[in-house]
Amino acid sequence: MTVRDVAVEILLQIEKNQAYSNLLLNSMIKKHQVNSKDISLLTEIVYGTLQRRDTLDFYLEGFLKKAKKIEPWVRVLLRISVYQMVYLDRVPERAIFFEAVEIAKKRGHKGISSFVNGVLRSVQREGIPDLNVIKEPDERLSIKTSHPKWLVQKWIKQFGFDEAEKMCESNLLAPSQTARVNQIKKTVHEIISELQSKDISVEQGDLAVDAIKGMKGNLALTEAFSEGLLTIQDESSMLVARALNPKENETILDSCAAPGGKSTHIAELMKGTGIVHSLDLHEHKVKLIKQQADRLNLKNIQAETMDSRLAGDRFTKESFDRILVDAPCSGFGVIRRKPDIKYTKSQQDVLKLAELQKNILASVAPLLKSNGVLVYSTCTVDEEENRGVVETFLNEHQNFERDESAINNFPEKLHPYVHKGEVQLLPHYFETDGFYIACLRKKG
């Protein structure tokens, strides 16, 4: 199969089965033994087409008006072709047309291949329509950046039009690859020197003190990674363990821990001492935590399968010095990495998740010692799942308060965004994932 054949298959499966794009891409690369030199083109076509799906449909709409019902695979084929025509300068249009027609012949018949060829020739001849014909600003932003209208309207209401626009545009950019240095073993500068000596292009992170940024290649394929010197993690996510500020020999609960990035960071900051109890609802995800701990040679992590809402049945009251609730969420902060999220999540999902988040917080709160720290975090930008959840929790738990001293644990460039012990990072602030972190303290 050609790269574009595989791209059509992946995008079709994402649409039909709501499969996760990142997992499916990796499995299809292996299944079809995609040549290493073609992987970057395949990745760009799949992610680019997915990121800009609604924009591509807007561009195609006028050229499909006379067509009868179009099969899903034909629409996907047209999307990937127009994506390449509009956004990939390095791909010659004759190659795009030839491949599209060949795929249409293989998957359909001569009539469909003629139809595909005709549509693409018309797009080439007439050009794509101007987005400025859309009069309503919210609808224009929705189509221009391919975000559902309800989500755009929600963000405009929450952040204002300018911030919502910057965030939507930022979500179309490719995420940078960052890794956290295991500072039990090496410093950030030592790792940078070591990798650069092996011609691996890296530099210091922009935000988190533990971070390095990969400029090209895959940091997960380096010796440093396999030797437990690195963990692949976004810089915003690295701030969570710093906010928790664990000390050596403490007992800590990470209540929603998979796949283990924050648990292992906490364990590293404790220099391998104390104990981190890492819980997750799913057994296969708990295995991932254990694998991470083994790779990093961290013996102070105890991972177990458990619904954190039932943690009170397993642990005694006031048994933890610090608790992290990195709650299940809508994931609207990681759209750059998982573009399918913006199409599959609904406002109803947000409300259900907010209830779950409140229940988890209420369940683990009694397990915290007096004067202990509770950090609540999500990888979303949604107010109902973030500040709304924290406000409800504080109203119902008068023995907790905001911990404003938490600002001391954040890097200085983040300080302007920290207010009353909480921070909402939007993706365009530092080119990181969107993240929310709130620091609370149990009154003594």
SEKOLNU-955951 format. One record per residue (C-alpha): residue in three letters; x, y, z. Coordinates in Angstrom, 3 decimals, padded with zeros to 6 digits. Each point is the difference from the previous one (the first is absolute). Example, Ala and Ser with C-alpha at 12.3 -4.5 7.8 and 13.67 -1.06 7.14 Angstrom:
% residues 2
<aa->ala X->012.300 Y->-004.500 Z->007.800>
<aa->ser X->001.370 Y->003.440 Z->-000.660>
END
This chain:
% residues 444
<aa->met X->000.000 Y->000.000 Z->000.000>
<aa->thr X->001.158 Y->003.544 Z->-000.740>
<aa->val X->000.235 Y->002.705 Z->002.675>
<aa->arg X->-003.294 Y->001.514 Z->-001.181>
<aa->asp X->-001.713 Y->-003.421 Z->-000.010>
<aa->val X->000.992 Y->-000.444 Z->003.642>
<aa->ala X->-001.075 Y->003.586 Z->000.832>
<aa->val X->-003.486 Y->-000.638 Z->-001.425>
<aa->glu X->-000.283 Y->-003.240 Z->001.996>
<aa->ile X->001.063 Y->001.677 Z->003.265>
<aa->leu X->-002.337 Y->002.987 Z->-000.386>
<aa->leu X->-002.886 Y->-002.289 Z->-000.944>
<aa->gln X->000.510 Y->-002.096 Z->003.132>
<aa->ile X->000.212 Y->003.106 Z->002.200>
<aa->glu X->-003.315 Y->001.176 Z->-001.443>
<aa->lys X->-001.788 Y->-003.372 Z->000.122>
<aa->asn X->001.286 Y->-001.396 Z->003.277>
<aa->gln X->001.053 Y->003.163 Z->001.834>
<aa->ala X->003.453 Y->-001.577 Z->000.297>
<aa->tyr X->002.730 Y->002.149 Z->001.574>
<aa->ser X->002.108 Y->001.541 Z->-002.750>
<aa->asn X->003.375 Y->-000.355 Z->001.754>
<aa->leu X->-000.461 Y->-003.698 Z->000.858>
<aa->leu X->-001.470 Y->-000.880 Z->-003.387>
<aa->leu X->002.762 Y->001.783 Z->-001.916>
<aa->asn X->002.703 Y->-001.977 Z->001.815>
<aa->ser X->-001.749 Y->-003.349 Z->-000.481>
<aa->met X->-000.643 Y->000.646 Z->-003.717>
<aa->ile X->003.632 Y->001.003 Z->-000.590>
<aa->lys X->001.006 Y->-003.412 Z->001.392>
<aa->lys X->-002.780 Y->-001.929 Z->-001.754>
<aa->his X->000.782 Y->001.408 Z->-003.449>
<aa->gln X->003.772 Y->000.202 Z->000.608>
<aa->val X->000.082 Y->003.638 Z->-001.093>
<aa->asn X->003.467 Y->000.996 Z->-001.166>
<aa->ser X->001.783 Y->002.137 Z->002.615>
<aa->lys X->000.541 Y->002.809 Z->-002.519>
<aa->asp X->-003.784 Y->000.161 Z->-000.618>
<aa->ile X->-001.106 Y->000.092 Z->003.660>
<aa->ser X->000.257 Y->003.789 Z->000.357>
<aa->leu X->-002.119 Y->000.577 Z->-003.148>
<aa->leu X->-002.605 Y->-002.527 Z->001.180>
<aa->thr X->-000.108 Y->001.623 Z->003.459>
<aa->glu X->-000.368 Y->003.469 Z->-001.516>
<aa->ile X->-002.797 Y->-001.049 Z->-002.356>
<aa->val X->-001.942 Y->-001.836 Z->002.737>
<aa->tyr X->000.349 Y->002.640 Z->002.705>
<aa->gly X->-000.328 Y->002.941 Z->-002.375>
<aa->thr X->-003.171 Y->-001.361 Z->-001.597>
<aa->leu X->-001.446 Y->-000.829 Z->003.407>
<aa->gln X->000.936 Y->003.392 Z->001.492>
<aa->arg X->-001.606 Y->001.873 Z->-002.920>
<aa->arg X->-002.895 Y->-002.359 Z->-000.782>
<aa->asp X->-002.803 Y->002.595 Z->000.166>
<aa->thr X->002.032 Y->002.599 Z->-001.941>
<aa->leu X->000.641 Y->-002.576 Z->-002.755>
<aa->asp X->-003.709 Y->-000.869 Z->-000.116>
<aa->phe X->-000.800 Y->003.713 Z->-000.391>
<aa->tyr X->002.474 Y->000.234 Z->-002.895>
<aa->leu X->-001.525 Y->-003.074 Z->-001.676>
<aa->glu X->-003.662 Y->000.801 Z->000.590>
<aa->gly X->-000.565 Y->002.080 Z->-003.139>
<aa->phe X->001.661 Y->-002.616 Z->-002.207>
<aa->leu X->-002.193 Y->-002.835 Z->001.309>
<aa->lys X->-003.418 Y->001.638 Z->-000.300>
<aa->lys X->-000.994 Y->-001.962 Z->-003.119>
<aa->ala X->001.267 Y->-003.304 Z->001.346>
<aa->lys X->-002.418 Y->-002.549 Z->001.403>
<aa->lys X->000.829 Y->-001.738 Z->003.272>
<aa->ile X->003.778 Y->-000.232 Z->000.392>
<aa->glu X->001.468 Y->-003.047 Z->001.695>
<aa->pro X->002.075 Y->000.763 Z->003.129>
<aa->trp X->003.260 Y->-001.251 Z->-001.538>
<aa->val X->-000.463 Y->002.278 Z->-003.034>
<aa->arg X->-000.469 Y->003.026 Z->002.267>
<aa->val X->003.133 Y->-000.970 Z->001.974>
<aa->leu X->001.967 Y->-000.404 Z->-003.259>
<aa->leu X->-001.116 Y->003.453 Z->-001.174>
<aa->arg X->000.899 Y->001.513 Z->003.381>
<aa->ile X->003.552 Y->-001.369 Z->-000.003>
<aa->ser X->000.464 Y->001.128 Z->-003.612>
<aa->val X->-001.209 Y->003.561 Z->000.634>
<aa->tyr X->002.041 Y->000.121 Z->003.227>
<aa->gln X->003.152 Y->-000.740 Z->-002.011>
<aa->met X->-000.949 Y->002.518 Z->-002.716>
<aa->val X->-000.634 Y->002.839 Z->002.463>
<aa->tyr X->002.466 Y->-000.645 Z->002.823>
<aa->leu X->002.910 Y->-002.097 Z->-001.340>
<aa->asp X->002.025 Y->002.031 Z->-002.473>
<aa->arg X->002.599 Y->-002.703 Z->-000.495>
<aa->val X->-002.443 Y->-002.547 Z->-001.486>
<aa->pro X->-000.533 Y->000.512 Z->-003.777>
<aa->glu X->-003.664 Y->000.164 Z->-000.991>
<aa->arg X->000.462 Y->-002.548 Z->-002.807>
<aa->ala X->001.134 Y->-002.551 Z->002.645>
<aa->ile X->-003.037 Y->000.827 Z->002.175>
<aa->phe X->-002.411 Y->-000.457 Z->-002.940>
<aa->phe X->001.640 Y->-003.198 Z->-001.236>
<aa->glu X->-000.054 Y->-001.670 Z->003.436>
<aa->ala X->-003.590 Y->001.088 Z->000.692>
<aa->val X->-001.228 Y->-001.433 Z->-003.288>
<aa->glu X->001.916 Y->-003.271 Z->000.540>
<aa->ile X->-001.467 Y->-000.404 Z->003.507>
<aa->ala X->-003.494 Y->000.751 Z->-001.342>
<aa->lys X->000.427 Y->-002.682 Z->-002.700>
<aa->lys X->001.170 Y->-002.578 Z->002.571>
<aa->arg X->-002.707 Y->000.754 Z->002.569>
<aa->gly X->-002.839 Y->000.783 Z->-002.387>
<aa->his X->-000.415 Y->000.003 Z->-003.780>
<aa->lys X->000.739 Y->002.137 Z->-003.040>
<aa->gly X->-002.971 Y->002.285 Z->000.624>
<aa->ile X->001.232 Y->000.881 Z->003.488>
<aa->ser X->003.584 Y->000.555 Z->-001.194>
<aa->ser X->-001.326 Y->002.384 Z->-002.705>
<aa->phe X->-002.084 Y->001.812 Z->002.625>
<aa->val X->003.021 Y->000.394 Z->002.346>
<aa->asn X->002.168 Y->001.224 Z->-002.875>
<aa->gly X->-002.703 Y->002.472 Z->-001.073>
<aa->val X->-000.434 Y->001.468 Z->003.491>
<aa->leu X->003.743 Y->000.453 Z->000.522>
<aa->arg X->000.451 Y->001.566 Z->-003.458>
<aa->ser X->-002.832 Y->002.435 Z->000.787>
<aa->val X->001.633 Y->000.945 Z->003.321>
<aa->gln X->003.288 Y->000.565 Z->-001.855>
<aa->arg X->-001.689 Y->002.097 Z->-002.700>
<aa->glu X->-002.394 Y->002.080 Z->002.134>
<aa->gly X->001.935 Y->000.205 Z->003.273>
<aa->ile X->-001.350 Y->-000.484 Z->003.514>
<aa->pro X->-002.826 Y->002.242 Z->001.293>
<aa->asp X->000.763 Y->003.017 Z->002.212>
<aa->leu X->-000.762 Y->-000.551 Z->003.690>
<aa->asn X->-000.958 Y->003.678 Z->000.282>
<aa->val X->-003.346 Y->-000.786 Z->-001.652>
<aa->ile X->-000.998 Y->-001.374 Z->003.431>
<aa->lys X->-001.464 Y->003.078 Z->001.700>
<aa->glu X->-000.391 Y->-001.133 Z->003.635>
<aa->pro X->003.401 Y->000.299 Z->001.797>
<aa->asp X->-000.540 Y->-003.077 Z->002.203>
<aa->glu X->-001.044 Y->-002.162 Z->-002.958>
<aa->arg X->002.906 Y->001.310 Z->-002.097>
<aa->leu X->002.470 Y->-000.828 Z->002.795>
<aa->ser X->-001.606 Y->-003.437 Z->000.368>
<aa->ile X->000.418 Y->-000.827 Z->-003.717>
<aa->lys X->003.376 Y->001.732 Z->-000.413>
<aa->thr X->001.594 Y->-001.969 Z->002.851>
<aa->ser X->-002.215 Y->-003.095 Z->-000.235>
<aa->his X->-001.396 Y->000.036 Z->003.539>
<aa->pro X->-003.658 Y->-000.785 Z->000.766>
<aa->lys X->-002.092 Y->003.168 Z->000.216>
<aa->trp X->-001.277 Y->-000.800 Z->003.503>
<aa->leu X->003.579 Y->-000.270 Z->001.263>
<aa->val X->001.098 Y->003.241 Z->-001.680>
<aa->gln X->-002.978 Y->001.835 Z->001.502>
<aa->lys X->000.782 Y->-001.446 Z->003.436>
<aa->trp X->003.634 Y->001.160 Z->-000.207>
<aa->ile X->-000.999 Y->003.469 Z->-001.262>
<aa->lys X->-002.310 Y->000.344 Z->003.001>
<aa->gln X->002.699 Y->-001.257 Z->002.383>
<aa->phe X->003.132 Y->001.729 Z->-001.353>
<aa->gly X->-001.180 Y->002.659 Z->-002.478>
<aa->phe X->000.203 Y->-000.162 Z->-003.795>
<aa->asp X->003.714 Y->000.832 Z->-000.368>
<aa->glu X->001.186 Y->-002.665 Z->002.459>
<aa->ala X->-002.404 Y->-002.590 Z->-001.439>
<aa->glu X->001.319 Y->000.747 Z->-003.499>
<aa->lys X->003.650 Y->-000.329 Z->001.108>
<aa->met X->-000.779 Y->-003.286 Z->001.725>
<aa->cys X->-001.851 Y->-001.435 Z->-003.012>
<aa->glu X->002.860 Y->000.982 Z->-002.323>
<aa->ser X->002.568 Y->-001.398 Z->002.416>
<aa->asn X->-001.858 Y->-003.329 Z->-000.033>
<aa->leu X->000.832 Y->-000.340 Z->-003.714>
<aa->leu X->003.759 Y->000.076 Z->000.619>
<aa->ala X->002.106 Y->-003.132 Z->000.374>
<aa->pro X->000.961 Y->-000.518 Z->003.672>
<aa->ser X->003.665 Y->000.105 Z->000.921>
<aa->gln X->001.519 Y->-003.115 Z->001.562>
<aa->thr X->001.203 Y->000.527 Z->003.536>
<aa->ala X->001.473 Y->-002.344 Z->002.582>
<aa->arg X->000.530 Y->000.209 Z->003.752>
<aa->val X->003.495 Y->-000.702 Z->001.247>
<aa->asn X->000.304 Y->-002.503 Z->002.866>
<aa->gln X->002.087 Y->002.242 Z->002.220>
<aa->ile X->000.758 Y->-002.816 Z->002.443>
<aa->lys X->002.374 Y->-001.257 Z->-002.700>
<aa->lys X->001.056 Y->003.026 Z->-002.100>
<aa->thr X->-000.503 Y->003.767 Z->-000.138>
<aa->val X->-001.758 Y->001.689 Z->-002.913>
<aa->his X->003.314 Y->001.449 Z->-001.226>
<aa->glu X->001.739 Y->-003.379 Z->000.191>
<aa->ile X->-002.754 Y->-001.632 Z->-002.064>
<aa->ile X->000.048 Y->002.789 Z->-002.598>
<aa->ser X->003.789 Y->-000.346 Z->-000.380>
<aa->glu X->-000.239 Y->-003.785 Z->-000.188>
<aa->leu X->-002.710 Y->000.040 Z->-002.680>
<aa->gln X->001.682 Y->002.729 Z->-002.034>
<aa->ser X->003.244 Y->-002.008 Z->000.007>
<aa->lys X->-002.009 Y->-002.728 Z->-001.781>
<aa->asp X->-001.328 Y->002.496 Z->-002.579>
<aa->ile X->-003.457 Y->000.073 Z->001.572>
<aa->ser X->-001.309 Y->003.554 Z->-000.256>
<aa->val X->-001.454 Y->001.121 Z->003.348>
<aa->glu X->-000.232 Y->003.159 Z->002.050>
<aa->gln X->-001.228 Y->001.040 Z->003.438>
<aa->gly X->-003.783 Y->000.200 Z->000.434>
<aa->asp X->-001.835 Y->003.328 Z->-000.071>
<aa->leu X->-001.988 Y->-000.321 Z->003.207>
<aa->ala X->000.754 Y->-002.927 Z->002.325>
<aa->val X->003.409 Y->-000.237 Z->001.700>
<aa->asp X->000.084 Y->-003.781 Z->-000.608>
<aa->ala X->-000.672 Y->000.247 Z->-003.743>
<aa->ile X->001.960 Y->-000.492 Z->-003.194>
<aa->lys X->-001.415 Y->000.553 Z->-003.488>
<aa->gly X->000.716 Y->-002.317 Z->-002.933>
<aa->met X->000.573 Y->002.020 Z->-003.166>
<aa->lys X->-000.169 Y->-003.015 Z->-002.341>
<aa->gly X->-000.137 Y->-003.783 Z->000.299>
<aa->asn X->-001.781 Y->-001.925 Z->002.737>
<aa->leu X->001.308 Y->000.307 Z->003.573>
<aa->ala X->-001.829 Y->-003.231 Z->000.935>
<aa->leu X->002.356 Y->-001.912 Z->-002.296>
<aa->thr X->003.202 Y->001.266 Z->001.662>
<aa->glu X->002.279 Y->-001.964 Z->002.320>
<aa->ala X->-000.603 Y->002.676 Z->002.638>
<aa->phe X->-003.701 Y->-000.935 Z->000.000>
<aa->ser X->000.585 Y->-003.780 Z->000.201>
<aa->glu X->002.541 Y->000.540 Z->002.795>
<aa->gly X->-002.602 Y->001.829 Z->002.107>
<aa->leu X->001.494 Y->003.468 Z->-000.348>
<aa->leu X->-003.050 Y->001.469 Z->-001.763>
<aa->thr X->-003.797 Y->-000.118 Z->000.078>
<aa->ile X->-002.055 Y->001.351 Z->-002.902>
<aa->gln X->-002.278 Y->002.643 Z->001.523>
<aa->asp X->-001.373 Y->003.415 Z->-000.922>
<aa->glu X->001.475 Y->002.948 Z->001.879>
<aa->ser X->-003.365 Y->001.103 Z->001.426>
<aa->ser X->-000.476 Y->-003.503 Z->001.417>
<aa->met X->003.419 Y->000.230 Z->001.699>
<aa->leu X->-001.270 Y->002.944 Z->002.065>
<aa->val X->-002.484 Y->-002.194 Z->001.880>
<aa->ala X->002.517 Y->-001.938 Z->002.113>
<aa->arg X->001.865 Y->003.261 Z->000.623>
<aa->ala X->-003.232 Y->001.540 Z->001.286>
<aa->leu X->-000.488 Y->-002.971 Z->002.334>
<aa->asn X->003.572 Y->000.645 Z->001.238>
<aa->pro X->000.633 Y->-003.457 Z->001.559>
<aa->lys X->002.696 Y->-000.406 Z->002.660>
<aa->glu X->002.238 Y->-002.979 Z->000.681>
<aa->asn X->-001.522 Y->-002.891 Z->001.998>
<aa->glu X->-003.597 Y->001.222 Z->-000.344>
<aa->thr X->-003.028 Y->-002.177 Z->-000.747>
<aa->ile X->-001.811 Y->001.226 Z->-003.101>
<aa->leu X->-003.155 Y->-000.994 Z->-001.863>
<aa->asp X->-000.286 Y->000.407 Z->-003.757>
<aa->ser X->-003.665 Y->-000.875 Z->-000.350>
<aa->cys X->-000.385 Y->-000.108 Z->-003.828>
<aa->ala X->003.534 Y->-000.909 Z->-000.947>
<aa->ala X->000.206 Y->-001.726 Z->-003.409>
<aa->pro X->002.090 Y->-000.045 Z->-002.072>
<aa->gly X->002.349 Y->001.034 Z->002.817>
<aa->gly X->001.704 Y->003.203 Z->-001.155>
<aa->lys X->-000.899 Y->001.978 Z->003.103>
<aa->ser X->000.482 Y->-002.915 Z->002.438>
<aa->thr X->003.522 Y->-000.572 Z->-001.267>
<aa->his X->000.763 Y->003.735 Z->000.175>
<aa->ile X->-001.190 Y->000.089 Z->003.625>
<aa->ala X->002.133 Y->-003.072 Z->000.776>
<aa->glu X->003.034 Y->001.655 Z->-001.622>
<aa->leu X->-000.497 Y->003.234 Z->001.958>
<aa->met X->-000.026 Y->-002.143 Z->003.175>
<aa->lys X->003.352 Y->-001.458 Z->-001.184>
<aa->gly X->-001.389 Y->-003.524 Z->000.147>
<aa->thr X->-000.988 Y->000.267 Z->003.695>
<aa->gly X->-003.439 Y->-000.214 Z->001.639>
<aa->ile X->-002.876 Y->-001.557 Z->-001.909>
<aa->val X->-002.313 Y->001.058 Z->-002.808>
<aa->his X->-003.282 Y->-001.929 Z->-000.107>
<aa->ser X->-001.062 Y->000.148 Z->-003.661>
<aa->leu X->-003.585 Y->-001.001 Z->-000.737>
<aa->asp X->-001.844 Y->-000.530 Z->-003.233>
<aa->leu X->-003.334 Y->-001.541 Z->-000.889>
<aa->his X->001.330 Y->-002.203 Z->-002.826>
<aa->glu X->002.391 Y->-002.896 Z->000.467>
<aa->his X->001.714 Y->000.425 Z->-003.395>
<aa->lys X->000.721 Y->003.632 Z->000.886>
<aa->val X->001.454 Y->-000.958 Z->003.373>
<aa->lys X->002.437 Y->-002.216 Z->-001.931>
<aa->leu X->001.156 Y->003.124 Z->-001.842>
<aa->ile X->000.759 Y->001.721 Z->003.335>
<aa->lys X->002.014 Y->-003.013 Z->001.144>
<aa->gln X->001.912 Y->-000.126 Z->-003.295>
<aa->gln X->000.902 Y->003.688 Z->000.324>
<aa->ala X->001.139 Y->-000.468 Z->003.606>
<aa->asp X->002.143 Y->-003.012 Z->-000.990>
<aa->arg X->001.581 Y->001.829 Z->-002.946>
<aa->leu X->000.906 Y->002.935 Z->002.253>
<aa->asn X->001.135 Y->-002.357 Z->002.791>
<aa->leu X->-002.374 Y->001.586 Z->002.509>
<aa->lys X->-000.738 Y->-002.345 Z->002.897>
<aa->asn X->-002.196 Y->002.435 Z->001.948>
<aa->ile X->-003.112 Y->-000.347 Z->-002.197>
<aa->gln X->-002.758 Y->-002.418 Z->000.962>
<aa->ala X->-002.498 Y->-000.227 Z->-002.851>
<aa->glu X->-003.359 Y->-001.722 Z->000.403>
<aa->thr X->-003.291 Y->-000.353 Z->-001.830>
<aa->met X->-002.706 Y->001.907 Z->001.845>
<aa->asp X->-002.832 Y->002.455 Z->-000.495>
<aa->ser X->001.309 Y->003.032 Z->001.876>
<aa->arg X->-003.543 Y->000.741 Z->001.191>
<aa->leu X->000.411 Y->-003.124 Z->002.169>
<aa->ala X->003.441 Y->000.935 Z->001.333>
<aa->gly X->-001.524 Y->000.578 Z->003.451>
<aa->asp X->-000.653 Y->-003.758 Z->000.246>
<aa->arg X->003.676 Y->-000.758 Z->-000.630>
<aa->phe X->001.799 Y->002.770 Z->001.930>
<aa->thr X->-000.554 Y->001.444 Z->003.469>
<aa->lys X->-001.000 Y->003.625 Z->000.536>
<aa->glu X->002.752 Y->002.600 Z->000.113>
<aa->ser X->002.650 Y->-002.450 Z->-001.227>
<aa->phe X->001.502 Y->002.110 Z->-002.824>
<aa->asp X->002.284 Y->003.028 Z->000.153>
<aa->arg X->-001.031 Y->001.084 Z->-003.492>
<aa->ile X->-002.644 Y->-001.078 Z->-002.513>
<aa->leu X->-000.138 Y->000.534 Z->-003.746>
<aa->val X->-003.295 Y->-000.197 Z->-001.871>
<aa->asp X->000.945 Y->000.213 Z->-003.682>
<aa->ala X->-003.583 Y->-000.614 Z->-000.972>
<aa->pro X->-001.515 Y->-001.652 Z->-003.093>
<aa->cys X->-001.133 Y->002.911 Z->-002.189>
<aa->ser X->-001.198 Y->001.055 Z->-003.452>
<aa->gly X->003.623 Y->000.479 Z->-001.139>
<aa->phe X->-000.677 Y->003.283 Z->-001.840>
<aa->gly X->003.522 Y->001.111 Z->000.924>
<aa->val X->001.629 Y->-002.765 Z->-002.073>
<aa->ile X->-001.853 Y->000.454 Z->-003.313>
<aa->arg X->003.324 Y->000.508 Z->-001.803>
<aa->arg X->001.015 Y->-003.546 Z->000.974>
<aa->lys X->-003.456 Y->-001.582 Z->-000.287>
<aa->pro X->-002.002 Y->002.010 Z->-002.560>
<aa->asp X->-002.854 Y->-002.513 Z->000.015>
<aa->ile X->-000.955 Y->001.225 Z->003.521>
<aa->lys X->-001.583 Y->003.176 Z->-001.356>
<aa->tyr X->-002.412 Y->-001.981 Z->-002.179>
<aa->thr X->-000.939 Y->-002.781 Z->002.415>
<aa->lys X->-000.559 Y->001.835 Z->003.310>
<aa->ser X->-003.250 Y->001.833 Z->000.762>
<aa->gln X->-001.261 Y->002.476 Z->002.594>
<aa->gln X->-001.805 Y->-002.930 Z->001.633>
<aa->asp X->003.372 Y->-001.770 Z->000.418>
<aa->val X->001.390 Y->003.125 Z->001.705>
<aa->leu X->-002.839 Y->000.026 Z->002.558>
<aa->lys X->000.371 Y->-003.736 Z->000.727>
<aa->leu X->003.757 Y->000.375 Z->000.453>
<aa->ala X->-000.453 Y->002.956 Z->002.363>
<aa->glu X->-002.204 Y->-002.186 Z->002.232>
<aa->leu X->002.595 Y->-002.802 Z->-000.055>
<aa->gln X->002.774 Y->002.480 Z->000.860>
<aa->lys X->-001.962 Y->001.369 Z->002.975>
<aa->asn X->-000.635 Y->-003.555 Z->001.256>
<aa->ile X->003.685 Y->-000.948 Z->-000.215>
<aa->leu X->001.069 Y->003.134 Z->001.893>
<aa->ala X->-002.607 Y->-000.563 Z->002.723>
<aa->ser X->001.045 Y->-003.668 Z->000.330>
<aa->val X->003.735 Y->000.598 Z->000.480>
<aa->ala X->-000.192 Y->003.176 Z->002.113>
<aa->pro X->-000.416 Y->-001.849 Z->003.361>
<aa->leu X->003.216 Y->-001.953 Z->-000.705>
<aa->leu X->002.149 Y->003.154 Z->000.216>
<aa->lys X->001.789 Y->000.948 Z->003.225>
<aa->ser X->-000.603 Y->003.379 Z->001.643>
<aa->asn X->002.118 Y->002.685 Z->-001.696>
<aa->gly X->000.429 Y->-002.408 Z->-002.922>
<aa->val X->-000.051 Y->001.177 Z->-003.629>
<aa->leu X->-002.578 Y->-001.099 Z->-002.581>
<aa->val X->000.682 Y->000.815 Z->-003.659>
<aa->tyr X->-002.820 Y->-000.244 Z->-002.536>
<aa->ser X->000.973 Y->000.039 Z->-003.672>
<aa->thr X->-001.458 Y->-000.683 Z->-003.450>
<aa->cys X->001.191 Y->000.210 Z->-003.604>
<aa->thr X->-003.047 Y->002.018 Z->-001.017>
<aa->val X->-000.822 Y->003.697 Z->-000.287>
<aa->asp X->-003.650 Y->-000.403 Z->000.949>
<aa->glu X->-001.166 Y->002.155 Z->002.906>
<aa->glu X->-002.674 Y->-002.475 Z->001.153>
<aa->glu X->002.651 Y->-002.708 Z->000.431>
<aa->asn X->002.571 Y->002.329 Z->001.529>
<aa->arg X->-000.838 Y->003.006 Z->002.137>
<aa->gly X->-003.623 Y->-001.110 Z->000.228>
<aa->val X->000.988 Y->-003.355 Z->001.539>
<aa->val X->002.435 Y->001.635 Z->002.448>
<aa->glu X->-002.561 Y->002.640 Z->001.084>
<aa->thr X->-002.593 Y->-002.712 Z->000.675>
<aa->phe X->002.533 Y->-002.048 Z->001.970>
<aa->leu X->001.050 Y->002.977 Z->002.156>
<aa->asn X->-003.623 Y->000.949 Z->000.681>
<aa->glu X->-000.735 Y->-003.536 Z->001.179>
<aa->his X->003.288 Y->-000.488 Z->001.921>
<aa->gln X->000.527 Y->002.936 Z->002.324>
<aa->asn X->003.124 Y->-001.679 Z->001.412>
<aa->phe X->001.838 Y->000.671 Z->-003.299>
<aa->glu X->001.354 Y->003.293 Z->-001.337>
<aa->arg X->001.935 Y->001.206 Z->-003.030>
<aa->asp X->003.768 Y->-000.280 Z->000.451>
<aa->glu X->001.344 Y->003.294 Z->-001.315>
<aa->ser X->003.585 Y->-000.899 Z->000.954>
<aa->ala X->-000.042 Y->-002.454 Z->-002.936>
<aa->ile X->001.221 Y->002.793 Z->-002.273>
<aa->asn X->003.480 Y->-000.570 Z->001.487>
<aa->asn X->000.062 Y->-003.454 Z->-001.611>
<aa->phe X->-000.704 Y->001.293 Z->-003.514>
<aa->pro X->002.578 Y->001.405 Z->-002.452>
<aa->glu X->000.169 Y->003.808 Z->000.078>
<aa->lys X->-001.328 Y->000.470 Z->-003.538>
<aa->leu X->-003.217 Y->-001.726 Z->001.113>
<aa->his X->-000.606 Y->002.369 Z->002.941>
<aa->pro X->-002.106 Y->002.539 Z->-001.981>
<aa->tyr X->-002.480 Y->-002.810 Z->-000.729>
<aa->val X->-000.272 Y->-001.279 Z->003.595>
<aa->his X->-002.881 Y->001.357 Z->002.076>
<aa->lys X->-000.971 Y->-001.194 Z->003.493>
<aa->gly X->001.952 Y->-003.238 Z->-000.307>
<aa->glu X->-001.406 Y->-000.967 Z->-003.402>
<aa->val X->001.145 Y->000.336 Z->-003.591>
<aa->gln X->-001.789 Y->-000.510 Z->-003.302>
<aa->leu X->002.507 Y->-000.512 Z->-002.795>
<aa->leu X->-001.326 Y->000.444 Z->-003.525>
<aa->pro X->001.926 Y->-001.699 Z->-002.839>
<aa->his X->001.160 Y->003.240 Z->-001.607>
<aa->tyr X->001.594 Y->001.449 Z->003.162>
<aa->phe X->003.146 Y->-002.139 Z->-000.178>
<aa->glu X->-000.769 Y->-002.398 Z->-002.896>
<aa->thr X->-000.789 Y->-002.752 Z->002.529>
<aa->asp X->-003.113 Y->-002.067 Z->000.642>
<aa->gly X->-002.862 Y->001.859 Z->001.643>
<aa->phe X->000.009 Y->-000.790 Z->003.720>
<aa->tyr X->-001.708 Y->000.977 Z->003.248>
<aa->ile X->001.635 Y->-000.343 Z->003.422>
<aa->ala X->-001.515 Y->000.981 Z->003.364>
<aa->cys X->001.841 Y->-000.310 Z->003.321>
<aa->leu X->-002.059 Y->-000.487 Z->003.158>
<aa->arg X->000.966 Y->-000.506 Z->003.638>
<aa->lys X->-001.834 Y->-001.808 Z->002.778>
<aa->lys X->-000.299 Y->002.309 Z->002.982>
<aa->gly X->001.862 Y->-001.091 Z->003.142>
END
